[in-house]
Amino acid sequence: MFLCRYETEDGVRLGARLDGDRVVDLTSMIEELGVGAPGDPAAEFIRAGQAALDAASELLTRAPEELVVPLEGLRLLPPFRPVKVRNFSVYEGHIRNAVRAAIELRAGRVAADLADRLGIARPPRAWYRRPLYYKGNHASVIGPDAEIVRPSYTEQLDYELELAVVIGRPGRDLDAATALDHVFGYTLLNDVSARDVLTGELLSRMGPAKGKDFDTGNVIGPWLATRDEVPDPRALNGEVRVNGRRRATCTTSDMRYSVEQMLVEASRGETLVQGELIGTGCCTWGSGLELKTFLQPGDLVELSLGRLGTLRNRVAAT
């Protein structure tokens, strides 16, 4: 099932894709689904879990025509509102490419070649021991077609194509064999970055700050796909387009760590909560930095990943 949220004159609605160009309004079915009167229908749906999914699947087979709306023209919102955000980085190719590009931009190609020979572009040793992540800002999340506002302090605004995991069932100290039981589904994430700022922050060894943390810096959507729609999260092919031209292709098969391993690490001594968003990191070649090219006001960036759809956003100046 592919879920979305959209805005109408009557408020925010929860929809499920019926076919390629139609959506069934599930909000009106909330009472029948037995999940109660929602504050945010997507949050209530996730909280209800498998019972809501089973009931919704049955209802989709007999949805009244008055609840079926064309997808075209809908103002899509983020498919859900994350209550927490964390982001892993599990693609060695992306890290190597990004470090080399950052060195070349600052010091030239000779310096980048030297860094390659010295192994400087490799991830640190700790990265090979376990999956690592940083905490993101759940308040900066926007959805499809919303403007990405470039912060005034950066000249190197960048996109990142990522698969993101959505937690549906709380859990702590998970084991790999059952970790996926806590996953509600998956969505596409554009983890927007201010590269010139981020590079300096990473050199400080304090981790990302304003290089990642700004309004409109996390873009998700257009769909929240339930777990059954993505049977193998390491078998998704992605594509990046800017202003209609293909910039790159990538694949989640390059992950060094599996989704299960990431969930095990994230849950060590800490409870994963319903509605938590966990990014798996930028795919290899899924960023502009790797190509040494960045976004400008007016650019249209389109990220696609498997059956998760295409996430489109235009860049605006501050």
SULURHU-V164405 format. One record per backbone hydrogen bond with DSSP energy under -1.0 kcal/mol. CO is the residue of the C=O (numbers start at 1). NH is the residue of the N-H. If there is no record, write none. Layout:
# SULURHU-V164405
CO,NH ; CO,NH
This chain:
# SULURHU-V164405
1,226 ; 2,17 ; 3,224 ; 4,15 ; 5,77 ; 6,13 ; 8,11 ; 11,8 ; 13,6 ; 14,26 ; 14,27 ; 15,4 ; 16,24 ; 21,71 ; 22,18 ; 22,19 ; 23,69 ; 24,16 ; 26,29 ; 27,30 ; 29,33 ; 30,34 ; 30,35 ; 40,44 ; 41,45 ; 42,46 ; 43,47 ; 44,48 ; 45,49 ; 49,53 ; 50,54 ; 51,55 ; 52,56 ; 53,57 ; 54,58 ; 55,59 ; 56,60 ; 59,62 ; 64,67 ; 65,68 ; 67,25 ; 69,23 ; 71,74 ; 74,76 ; 75,7 ; 84,277 ; 85,136 ; 86,279 ; 87,134 ; 90,256 ; 91,95 ; 92,96 ; 93,97 ; 94,98 ; 95,99 ; 96,100 ; 97,101 ; 98,102 ; 99,103 ; 100,104 ; 101,105 ; 102,106 ; 103,107 ; 104,108 ; 108,112 ; 109,113 ; 110,114 ; 111,115 ; 112,116 ; 113,117 ; 114,118 ; 115,120 ; 119,122 ; 124,127 ; 125,128 ; 126,129 ; 126,130 ; 132,89 ; 134,87 ; 137,140 ; 140,218 ; 142,220 ; 143,146 ; 148,316 ; 151,154 ; 156,195 ; 157,295 ; 158,193 ; 160,191 ; 161,283 ; 162,189 ; 163,280 ; 164,187 ; 165,278 ; 166,184 ; 166,185 ; 167,275 ; 171,272 ; 175,178 ; 175,179 ; 178,181 ; 179,182 ; 180,183 ; 182,168 ; 182,169 ; 184,227 ; 185,166 ; 186,225 ; 187,164 ; 188,221 ; 189,162 ; 190,192 ; 190,219 ; 193,158 ; 194,198 ; 195,199 ; 197,201 ; 198,202 ; 199,203 ; 201,206 ; 202,205 ; 209,212 ; 209,213 ; 211,194 ; 212,214 ; 214,217 ; 217,192 ; 218,142 ; 219,190 ; 224,3 ; 225,186 ; 226,229 ; 227,230 ; 232,235 ; 236,252 ; 237,306 ; 238,250 ; 239,304 ; 240,247 ; 240,248 ; 241,302 ; 242,245 ; 245,242 ; 248,240 ; 250,238 ; 251,254 ; 252,255 ; 258,262 ; 259,263 ; 260,264 ; 261,265 ; 262,266 ; 263,267 ; 265,268 ; 267,173 ; 267,270 ; 272,171 ; 273,276 ; 275,83 ; 276,167 ; 277,86 ; 278,165 ; 279,88 ; 280,90 ; 283,286 ; 286,161 ; 288,291 ; 288,293 ; 289,292 ; 296,299 ; 299,315 ; 300,243 ; 301,313 ; 302,241 ; 303,311 ; 304,239 ; 305,308 ; 309,305 ; 311,303 ; 312,145 ; 313,301 ; 314,148 ; 315,298 ; 316,150
